[in-house]
Amino acid sequence: MSAFPDSRHNNYLLSPDTSRCKPLLPEQRWSISVTCPNFRHELIMQDLCELQSQERTLASELLQLPPAVRRTRADLQEREREIETQLEERRRDLLKLFKRLVEKKTVHSHVHRHCPHLVPRERRLELCRELPNYPVRSVVHPDERVILAGPPPDESPVSLGAQVTGHTVSTYPRVGEERYGDPVADFFSAHLFREAAVLALADGCNWGEGPRRAAARAAEGFSSYVYERLDEIEKVSDLGPVLLRGLAVAHHNVSVDSTEVFHVGTTTLLGAVLLPLGDGCESVSVTEQRPAQGTLAAAAEQVAAEREAELDAGGSPQARSRSGVQGLPRWAIGLVSVGDAKAFLWQRATGKVVDFTCDNRTYSLSAKDCGGRIGPSNEEGGPDLRNLTLMHRTCVQGDILLMVSDGVHDNLDPQLLGFLPKHLGLSGSDWSTVEPVLGEQAKDLYRTAILSKLLVGVTSAAQVADIVIRHCMETTAKSREFMERYPGRTLPDDYKTFQGKLDHTTVLVTTVGEFDV
């Protein structure tokens, strides 16, 4: 832990009310160094010390000059004014830093008082146990960030150049001037720094203003809390407690201003942090697709190829080797999930897609059961954490992270596209007879196979988002047309003809690497 220089006269703040310099009190120096050891205050203090040294030297030289040497004296006075200007700027920087830390301390004390952990200590330790101690690089200039959030009222995509795109649409039909399912209850946010990203995707459960508000509040609460804690993350294992506490803040934020807790909505939440690994991690292996049973994998690949032909999505991806990642910077992704949103990683070197959240729907009670949610979900007003998951993955610069709501991945589900278990190499006459773990593994293989084929040749986050949203709109087109033509009638239970699922549909796409902020 580093502290401020001991020399008292070198520690100054610019007083906001007098515009004069005053010493930084000892307890303030200690507070800053202890509360936030990764804040780069040392650089500011070094500049202050150097500038003050130059200022003293110039003042000494000015005193020694005779009044007759006017030109030299004028030059020195000009230089002295320049140094004073620089000193004032650095003191203001230090004041801003101190103000941020005071605000940070206030926020944290509030959170600790009102946001107890959602899971017992033993469960938290179990969830965090597999997180490695790989070092991560500290976030530089955390105040320099870009925040993307949506959806906007016109449901247009929101982007940061070619690197990040969030897009939410509704695939529900319109009847007259009204559209079923409005308002859209999905919400996404991305807090982007040069070398880090805090991402959140929330899907409000059911329809109405309550779920919409719950999703927005959950995503905003999670992102704001994790942003405040970025400076404390020194290794991948530090992500676990921060993500779990962020989830607790998100749950609290859903109903913080409500007098009637059960009148507020509930929401799923998928939160993520993207950070570059530190020095010495060049040889850390990147995440690969988990091993799959040969018959299942072959069947899923075949069905995905047939589906691709139906959509006229192009040919198979070119064979590429993961050895192409050698020498590329390694990055870490930490994720926390409650509910049925999914995270996929498209690996640029192979063109393959990995599902990070492949098990989060295995034991859902039905197609309408999201498996878990935050907000008041039980008699005590607590969350439903049945499928709470904490994950980490390693990747390389250029890989693409996709975070999607069930409005996307349900339209990649072979069951909802009219395929039977036998088409994917499973026994059983229908999906209700298939063992849940085996069935979800087969669906996971299909989803990743079809995504791999859809994303051949992509070059930007916006392109990925457009392909995914277009796929969902095209898949649900017949269902939407039926309901618009026959309002009030129930959609036939025929997934072969009426494929996919109508829903609020969100994708948040992030290209791994430094961001242009």
C-alpha positions as CSV (number, residue, x, y, z in Angstrom):
1,M,0.0,0.0,0.0
2,S,1.4,3.4,-1.0
3,A,0.7,6.6,0.9
4,F,1.2,10.3,0.4
5,P,4.6,11.8,0.9
6,D,5.4,12.6,4.6
7,S,6.5,16.2,3.9
8,R,3.4,18.1,5.0
9,H,4.1,21.2,2.8
10,N,3.9,19.1,-0.3
11,N,0.3,18.0,0.3
12,Y,-2.2,20.6,-0.8
13,L,-5.9,20.9,-1.8
14,L,-7.5,23.8,-3.6
15,S,-10.1,25.1,-1.2
16,P,-13.5,25.4,-3.0
17,D,-14.7,28.4,-1.0
18,T,-11.5,30.5,-0.9
19,S,-9.6,29.5,-4.1
20,R,-6.6,29.4,-1.9
21,C,-4.3,26.5,-1.2
22,K,-4.5,24.8,2.2
23,P,-2.7,21.8,3.6
24,L,-4.2,18.3,3.2
25,L,-4.9,17.1,6.7
26,P,-3.2,13.9,7.9
27,E,-6.5,12.0,8.3
28,Q,-7.4,12.9,4.7
29,R,-4.2,11.6,3.4
30,W,-4.7,8.3,5.3
31,S,-8.4,8.1,4.1
32,I,-7.4,8.3,0.5
33,S,-4.6,5.8,0.6
34,V,-6.6,3.2,2.6
35,T,-10.0,3.6,1.0
36,C,-8.7,3.3,-2.6
37,P,-5.0,2.0,-2.9
38,N,-5.3,1.8,-6.7
39,F,-6.2,5.5,-7.2
40,R,-3.3,7.1,-9.1
41,H,-2.7,9.9,-6.6
42,E,1.0,9.3,-6.5
43,L,1.4,10.7,-10.0
44,I,-0.4,13.9,-9.0
45,M,1.7,14.2,-5.9
46,Q,5.0,13.7,-7.9
47,D,4.0,16.5,-10.3
48,L,3.1,18.8,-7.4
49,C,6.5,18.1,-5.7
50,E,8.4,18.7,-8.9
51,L,6.6,21.9,-9.7
52,Q,6.9,23.2,-6.2
53,S,10.7,22.5,-6.4
54,Q,10.9,24.4,-9.6
55,E,8.9,27.2,-8.2
56,R,11.2,27.5,-5.2
57,T,14.3,27.5,-7.4
58,L,12.9,30.2,-9.6
59,A,11.9,32.3,-6.6
60,S,15.5,32.0,-5.3
61,E,17.0,33.0,-8.6
62,L,14.6,36.0,-8.8
63,L,15.7,37.2,-5.4
64,Q,19.4,37.1,-6.5
65,L,19.0,39.0,-9.7
66,P,19.7,42.8,-9.7
67,P,16.8,45.0,-10.8
68,A,18.8,46.1,-13.8
69,V,18.7,42.6,-15.4
70,R,15.1,43.2,-16.6
71,R,14.9,40.7,-19.5
72,T,16.1,37.8,-17.5
73,R,13.9,38.7,-14.7
74,A,10.8,39.0,-17.0
75,D,11.6,35.5,-18.4
76,L,11.8,34.0,-15.0
77,Q,8.6,35.7,-13.9
78,E,6.8,34.3,-16.9
79,R,8.1,30.8,-16.1
80,E,7.0,31.3,-12.5
81,R,3.4,32.1,-13.7
82,E,3.4,29.0,-15.9
83,I,4.4,26.8,-13.0
84,E,1.7,28.4,-10.8
85,T,-0.9,27.6,-13.4
86,Q,0.3,24.0,-13.6
87,L,0.3,23.8,-9.8
88,E,-3.3,25.0,-9.7
89,E,-4.4,22.4,-12.3
90,R,-2.8,19.6,-10.3
91,R,-4.3,20.8,-7.1
92,R,-7.7,20.8,-8.7
93,D,-7.0,17.3,-10.0
94,L,-6.3,16.2,-6.4
95,L,-9.4,17.9,-5.1
96,K,-11.5,16.1,-7.7
97,L,-9.9,12.8,-6.6
98,F,-10.6,13.5,-3.0
99,K,-14.2,14.4,-3.7
100,R,-14.7,11.2,-5.7
101,L,-13.4,9.2,-2.7
102,V,-15.7,11.0,-0.3
103,E,-18.6,10.2,-2.5
104,K,-17.4,6.6,-2.9
105,K,-17.2,6.2,0.9
106,T,-20.8,7.6,1.3
107,V,-22.1,5.3,-1.4
108,H,-20.4,2.2,0.1
109,S,-21.5,2.9,3.7
110,H,-25.1,3.3,2.4
111,V,-24.9,0.1,0.5
112,H,-23.4,-1.9,3.4
113,R,-26.2,-0.7,5.7
114,H,-29.1,-1.4,3.4
115,C,-28.0,-4.2,1.0
116,P,-27.2,-7.4,2.9
117,H,-25.7,-10.2,0.9
118,L,-28.4,-12.3,-0.9
119,V,-26.7,-15.6,-0.1
120,P,-25.0,-17.0,3.0
121,R,-21.2,-16.7,3.4
122,E,-20.6,-20.4,2.8
123,R,-22.5,-20.2,-0.5
124,R,-20.5,-17.1,-1.5
125,L,-17.2,-18.8,-0.8
126,E,-18.4,-21.8,-2.9
127,L,-19.4,-19.6,-5.8
128,C,-16.0,-17.7,-5.7
129,R,-13.8,-20.8,-5.1
130,E,-13.1,-21.4,-8.8
131,L,-12.1,-17.9,-9.7
132,P,-8.3,-17.8,-10.4
133,N,-5.8,-15.4,-9.0
134,Y,-4.7,-14.1,-12.4
135,P,-3.6,-10.5,-12.0
136,V,-5.6,-7.8,-13.9
137,R,-4.4,-4.4,-15.0
138,S,-5.7,-1.5,-13.0
139,V,-8.3,0.8,-14.5
140,V,-6.7,4.0,-15.6
141,H,-8.6,7.3,-15.5
142,P,-11.9,5.7,-14.2
143,D,-13.7,9.1,-14.7
144,E,-13.2,8.9,-18.5
145,R,-16.0,6.7,-19.5
146,V,-18.8,6.4,-22.0
147,I,-22.2,5.1,-20.9
148,L,-24.5,3.4,-23.4
149,A,-28.0,2.5,-22.2
150,G,-31.2,1.4,-23.9
151,P,-33.6,0.8,-25.4
152,P,-34.3,4.3,-26.8
153,P,-38.0,5.1,-27.5
154,D,-37.6,4.3,-31.2
155,E,-35.9,0.9,-30.4
156,S,-32.9,1.8,-32.6
157,P,-29.4,0.4,-31.9
158,V,-27.1,2.2,-29.5
159,S,-23.4,2.0,-30.4
160,L,-19.8,3.0,-29.6
161,G,-18.2,2.9,-33.0
162,A,-17.6,-0.7,-34.2
163,Q,-16.8,-1.9,-30.7
164,V,-20.1,-2.0,-28.7
165,T,-23.7,-2.2,-29.8
166,G,-26.9,-2.7,-27.8
167,H,-30.2,-3.3,-29.5
168,T,-33.7,-4.0,-28.2
169,V,-36.8,-4.7,-30.2
170,S,-40.2,-6.3,-29.7
171,T,-41.2,-9.1,-31.9
172,Y,-44.9,-8.9,-30.7
173,P,-47.6,-8.1,-33.3
174,R,-49.4,-4.8,-33.7
175,V,-53.2,-4.7,-33.6
176,G,-54.4,-1.3,-34.8
177,E,-52.3,1.3,-33.0
178,E,-51.4,-0.9,-30.1
179,R,-48.6,-3.5,-29.9
180,Y,-48.9,-6.4,-27.6
181,G,-46.4,-6.5,-24.7
182,D,-45.7,-2.7,-24.5
183,P,-43.9,-1.2,-22.8
184,V,-40.7,-3.1,-23.7
185,A,-39.4,-4.5,-20.4
186,D,-35.8,-5.3,-21.4
187,F,-32.9,-3.0,-20.4
188,F,-29.2,-2.9,-21.1
189,S,-26.3,-0.7,-20.1
190,A,-22.6,-0.5,-20.8
191,H,-20.1,1.6,-18.8
192,L,-17.0,1.7,-21.0
193,F,-13.5,2.8,-20.0
194,R,-10.4,2.6,-22.1
195,E,-9.4,-0.8,-20.6
196,A,-12.5,-2.0,-18.9
197,A,-16.2,-2.5,-19.3
198,V,-19.1,-3.0,-16.9
199,L,-22.1,-4.6,-18.7
200,A,-25.6,-5.4,-17.6
201,L,-28.7,-6.9,-19.3
202,A,-32.0,-7.2,-17.4
203,D,-35.2,-8.7,-18.6
204,G,-38.3,-7.7,-16.7
205,C,-40.6,-10.6,-15.9
206,N,-44.0,-10.4,-17.6
207,W,-45.5,-7.3,-19.1
208,G,-46.2,-3.8,-17.8
209,E,-44.5,-0.8,-16.2
210,G,-43.4,-2.7,-13.1
211,P,-41.2,-5.1,-14.9
212,R,-39.8,-2.4,-17.2
213,R,-38.9,-0.3,-14.2
214,A,-37.4,-3.2,-12.3
215,A,-35.2,-4.1,-15.3
216,A,-33.9,-0.5,-15.6
217,R,-33.3,-0.1,-11.9
218,A,-31.5,-3.5,-11.6
219,A,-29.2,-2.8,-14.5
220,E,-28.4,0.8,-13.3
221,G,-27.9,-0.3,-9.7
222,F,-25.5,-3.2,-10.6
223,S,-23.5,-1.0,-13.1
224,S,-23.1,1.9,-10.7
225,Y,-22.0,-0.2,-7.8
226,V,-19.5,-2.3,-9.8
227,Y,-18.1,0.9,-11.5
228,E,-17.4,2.3,-8.0
229,R,-15.5,-0.8,-7.1
230,L,-13.3,-1.2,-10.2
231,D,-10.3,0.3,-8.6
232,E,-10.3,-2.5,-6.0
233,I,-10.0,-5.4,-8.5
234,E,-6.4,-6.5,-8.6
235,K,-6.9,-10.1,-9.7
236,V,-9.7,-12.2,-11.2
237,S,-10.7,-13.7,-7.9
238,D,-11.6,-10.2,-6.7
239,L,-14.4,-10.1,-9.2
240,G,-16.5,-12.6,-7.3
241,P,-17.3,-10.5,-4.2
242,V,-17.9,-7.4,-6.3
243,L,-20.3,-9.1,-8.7
244,L,-22.2,-10.7,-5.9
245,R,-22.5,-7.5,-4.0
246,G,-23.5,-5.7,-7.2
247,L,-26.3,-8.3,-7.6
248,A,-27.5,-7.4,-4.0
249,V,-27.5,-3.7,-4.8
250,A,-29.5,-4.4,-8.0
251,H,-32.1,-6.4,-6.0
252,H,-32.3,-3.5,-3.4
253,N,-32.5,-0.9,-6.2
254,V,-35.6,-2.6,-7.7
255,S,-37.9,-1.6,-4.8
256,V,-35.9,1.1,-3.0
257,D,-38.4,3.9,-3.5
258,S,-41.6,1.8,-3.3
259,T,-43.9,1.9,-0.3
260,E,-45.7,-1.4,-1.4
261,V,-42.9,-3.9,-2.1
262,F,-45.2,-6.4,-3.9
263,H,-46.4,-3.7,-6.3
264,V,-43.0,-3.5,-8.0
265,G,-41.8,-5.8,-10.7
266,T,-39.2,-8.5,-10.8
267,T,-36.4,-9.1,-13.4
268,T,-33.6,-11.4,-14.5
269,L,-30.1,-10.0,-14.5
270,L,-26.9,-10.8,-16.3
271,G,-24.0,-8.7,-15.2
272,A,-20.4,-8.7,-16.5
273,V,-17.0,-7.1,-16.1
274,L,-14.4,-7.1,-18.8
275,L,-10.8,-6.5,-17.8
276,P,-7.3,-7.0,-19.4
277,L,-5.1,-9.6,-17.6
278,G,-1.9,-8.3,-16.1
279,D,1.7,-9.0,-17.0
280,G,2.7,-12.6,-17.0
281,C,-0.6,-13.9,-18.2
282,E,0.3,-14.2,-21.9
283,S,0.3,-18.0,-21.7
284,V,-3.1,-18.3,-19.9
285,S,-5.3,-20.6,-21.9
286,V,-8.4,-19.2,-23.4
287,T,-11.9,-20.7,-22.8
288,E,-12.9,-23.4,-25.3
289,Q,-16.2,-25.1,-25.9
290,R,-16.8,-27.8,-23.3
291,P,-16.4,-31.4,-24.5
292,A,-19.5,-32.8,-26.1
293,Q,-20.7,-36.3,-26.9
294,G,-19.9,-37.2,-30.4
295,T,-23.3,-38.2,-31.5
296,L,-25.0,-35.2,-30.0
297,A,-22.4,-32.8,-31.5
298,A,-22.7,-34.3,-35.0
299,A,-26.5,-34.3,-34.8
300,A,-26.6,-30.7,-33.6
301,E,-24.2,-29.6,-36.3
302,Q,-26.2,-31.3,-39.0
303,V,-29.5,-29.8,-37.8
304,A,-27.9,-26.3,-37.5
305,A,-26.6,-26.7,-41.1
306,E,-30.1,-27.5,-42.3
307,R,-31.5,-24.6,-40.5
308,E,-28.9,-22.3,-41.9
309,A,-29.8,-23.5,-45.4
310,E,-33.4,-22.6,-44.7
311,L,-32.4,-19.1,-43.7
312,D,-30.0,-18.7,-46.6
313,A,-27.3,-17.5,-44.1
314,G,-24.3,-18.6,-46.2
315,G,-21.7,-21.3,-46.1
316,S,-19.8,-23.0,-43.3
317,P,-17.1,-21.1,-41.5
318,Q,-13.6,-21.5,-42.7
319,A,-11.5,-23.8,-40.7
320,R,-9.3,-21.7,-38.5
321,S,-6.9,-22.7,-35.7
322,R,-7.0,-21.4,-32.1
323,S,-3.2,-21.2,-32.3
324,G,-3.8,-17.8,-33.9
325,V,-4.3,-16.3,-30.5
326,Q,-0.6,-16.6,-29.6
327,G,0.7,-13.2,-28.7
328,L,-2.7,-11.5,-28.4
329,P,-3.5,-9.8,-25.2
330,R,-5.5,-11.9,-22.7
331,W,-8.7,-10.5,-21.1
332,A,-10.9,-11.8,-18.3
333,I,-14.7,-11.8,-18.3
334,G,-16.5,-12.1,-14.9
335,L,-20.2,-12.8,-15.0
336,V,-23.0,-13.1,-12.5
337,S,-26.4,-14.4,-13.6
338,V,-29.9,-14.9,-12.1
339,G,-32.5,-15.9,-14.6
340,D,-32.4,-17.1,-18.2
341,A,-30.4,-14.4,-20.0
342,K,-27.4,-15.9,-21.8
343,A,-23.8,-15.0,-22.6
344,F,-22.0,-16.3,-25.7
345,L,-18.4,-15.7,-26.8
346,W,-17.6,-15.7,-30.5
347,Q,-14.0,-16.7,-30.9
348,R,-12.4,-14.8,-33.7
349,A,-9.6,-17.3,-34.3
350,T,-12.0,-20.3,-34.8
351,G,-15.3,-18.7,-35.8
352,K,-16.9,-20.9,-33.1
353,V,-19.3,-19.8,-30.4
354,V,-19.1,-20.8,-26.7
355,D,-22.1,-20.6,-24.3
356,F,-21.0,-19.4,-20.9
357,T,-24.4,-19.9,-19.4
358,C,-25.2,-23.3,-20.8
359,D,-26.8,-24.7,-17.7
360,N,-29.0,-21.8,-16.5
361,R,-32.3,-23.3,-18.0
362,T,-31.6,-26.9,-17.2
363,Y,-34.1,-27.2,-14.3
364,S,-36.6,-24.5,-15.2
365,L,-40.1,-25.7,-14.3
366,S,-41.5,-24.8,-17.7
367,A,-40.8,-22.7,-20.8
368,K,-42.3,-19.7,-18.9
369,D,-40.0,-20.3,-15.9
370,C,-36.9,-18.1,-16.1
371,G,-35.2,-20.1,-13.3
372,G,-34.6,-17.2,-11.0
373,R,-35.2,-13.4,-10.6
374,I,-34.4,-10.5,-8.4
375,G,-37.0,-8.1,-6.9
376,P,-39.7,-9.3,-4.5
377,S,-40.2,-12.9,-5.6
378,N,-41.3,-14.7,-2.5
379,E,-43.4,-14.1,0.6
380,E,-40.6,-12.3,2.4
381,G,-39.9,-10.0,-0.6
382,G,-36.6,-11.7,-1.3
383,P,-35.2,-12.8,-4.7
384,D,-35.5,-16.2,-6.4
385,L,-31.9,-17.4,-6.7
386,R,-32.4,-21.0,-7.8
387,N,-30.0,-20.6,-10.8
388,L,-27.7,-18.0,-9.4
389,T,-24.4,-18.5,-11.2
390,L,-20.9,-16.8,-10.9
391,M,-18.6,-17.4,-13.9
392,H,-15.3,-16.3,-15.3
393,R,-13.8,-16.8,-18.7
394,T,-10.6,-15.9,-20.5
395,C,-10.5,-14.6,-24.0
396,V,-8.3,-12.6,-26.4
397,Q,-8.5,-9.2,-28.0
398,G,-10.9,-9.4,-31.0
399,D,-13.2,-12.0,-29.5
400,I,-16.8,-10.8,-29.3
401,L,-19.1,-11.2,-26.2
402,L,-22.8,-11.5,-26.8
403,M,-25.3,-11.0,-23.9
404,V,-28.8,-11.8,-24.9
405,S,-32.3,-12.0,-23.4
406,D,-34.5,-15.1,-23.8
407,G,-36.2,-13.3,-26.7
408,V,-33.0,-14.0,-28.6
409,H,-31.9,-17.5,-27.5
410,D,-35.5,-18.9,-27.5
411,N,-35.3,-18.3,-31.3
412,L,-32.2,-20.5,-31.4
413,D,-33.9,-23.3,-29.4
414,P,-34.4,-26.4,-31.6
415,Q,-37.5,-27.3,-29.6
416,L,-39.2,-24.0,-30.4
417,L,-38.0,-24.3,-34.1
418,G,-40.0,-27.5,-34.5
419,F,-37.3,-30.1,-34.1
420,L,-37.8,-33.3,-32.2
421,P,-35.3,-35.0,-29.8
422,K,-34.5,-37.6,-32.5
423,H,-33.3,-34.9,-34.9
424,L,-30.5,-34.1,-32.4
425,G,-29.6,-37.7,-31.7
426,L,-31.7,-38.1,-28.5
427,S,-34.1,-40.8,-27.7
428,G,-37.7,-39.9,-26.7
429,S,-40.8,-39.1,-28.6
430,D,-41.0,-35.5,-27.4
431,W,-38.9,-33.1,-25.3
432,S,-40.8,-33.8,-22.1
433,T,-39.4,-37.3,-22.0
434,V,-35.8,-36.2,-22.4
435,E,-33.5,-36.1,-19.3
436,P,-33.1,-32.4,-18.5
437,V,-29.3,-32.3,-18.5
438,L,-28.9,-34.2,-21.7
439,G,-31.7,-32.2,-23.4
440,E,-30.1,-28.9,-22.4
441,Q,-26.7,-30.1,-23.6
442,A,-28.2,-30.9,-27.0
443,K,-29.9,-27.5,-27.2
444,D,-26.7,-25.8,-26.2
445,L,-24.8,-27.5,-29.0
446,Y,-27.5,-26.5,-31.5
447,R,-27.6,-22.8,-30.3
448,T,-23.8,-22.4,-30.6
449,A,-23.7,-24.2,-33.9
450,I,-26.3,-22.0,-35.5
451,L,-24.8,-18.8,-34.1
452,S,-21.4,-19.9,-35.4
453,K,-22.9,-20.2,-38.9
454,L,-24.9,-16.9,-38.6
455,L,-21.8,-14.9,-37.6
456,V,-19.4,-16.0,-40.4
457,G,-17.4,-13.0,-41.6
458,V,-18.6,-10.5,-39.0
459,T,-16.4,-7.4,-38.5
460,S,-18.2,-5.2,-36.0
461,A,-20.5,-5.3,-33.0
462,A,-23.2,-3.5,-34.9
463,Q,-23.1,-6.2,-37.6
464,V,-23.4,-9.0,-35.0
465,A,-26.4,-7.2,-33.4
466,D,-28.1,-6.7,-36.7
467,I,-27.7,-10.4,-37.7
468,V,-29.1,-11.6,-34.4
469,I,-32.0,-9.2,-34.3
470,R,-32.9,-10.0,-38.0
471,H,-32.8,-13.7,-37.3
472,C,-35.3,-13.3,-34.4
473,M,-37.6,-11.1,-36.5
474,E,-37.5,-13.5,-39.5
475,T,-38.0,-16.6,-37.3
476,T,-41.1,-15.2,-35.6
477,A,-42.6,-13.6,-38.8
478,K,-45.3,-16.2,-39.3
479,S,-46.5,-16.1,-35.7
480,R,-46.6,-12.3,-35.8
481,E,-48.6,-12.3,-39.1
482,F,-51.1,-14.9,-37.8
483,M,-51.8,-12.8,-34.7
484,E,-52.1,-9.6,-36.6
485,R,-54.5,-11.2,-39.1
486,Y,-56.6,-13.0,-36.5
487,P,-56.5,-10.8,-33.4
488,G,-57.9,-12.5,-30.3
489,R,-57.2,-16.0,-31.6
490,T,-54.6,-18.3,-29.8
491,L,-51.5,-19.0,-31.8
492,P,-51.5,-22.7,-32.8
493,D,-49.2,-25.0,-30.9
494,D,-47.3,-25.9,-34.0
495,Y,-43.6,-25.0,-33.8
496,K,-42.8,-26.4,-37.2
497,T,-45.1,-23.9,-38.8
498,F,-45.0,-21.1,-36.3
499,Q,-41.4,-21.1,-35.2
500,G,-39.7,-19.3,-32.3
501,K,-41.2,-17.2,-29.5
502,L,-42.6,-13.7,-29.6
503,D,-40.9,-11.6,-26.9
504,H,-39.0,-8.5,-26.0
505,T,-35.6,-9.2,-27.6
506,T,-32.2,-7.7,-26.6
507,V,-28.6,-8.3,-27.6
508,L,-25.6,-6.4,-26.1
509,V,-22.5,-7.0,-28.2
510,T,-19.0,-6.1,-27.0
511,T,-15.7,-6.5,-28.9
512,V,-12.9,-7.5,-26.5
513,G,-10.1,-4.9,-26.5
514,E,-9.4,-1.3,-25.6
515,F,-12.3,1.1,-26.1
516,D,-12.2,4.5,-27.8
517,V,-13.4,6.7,-24.9
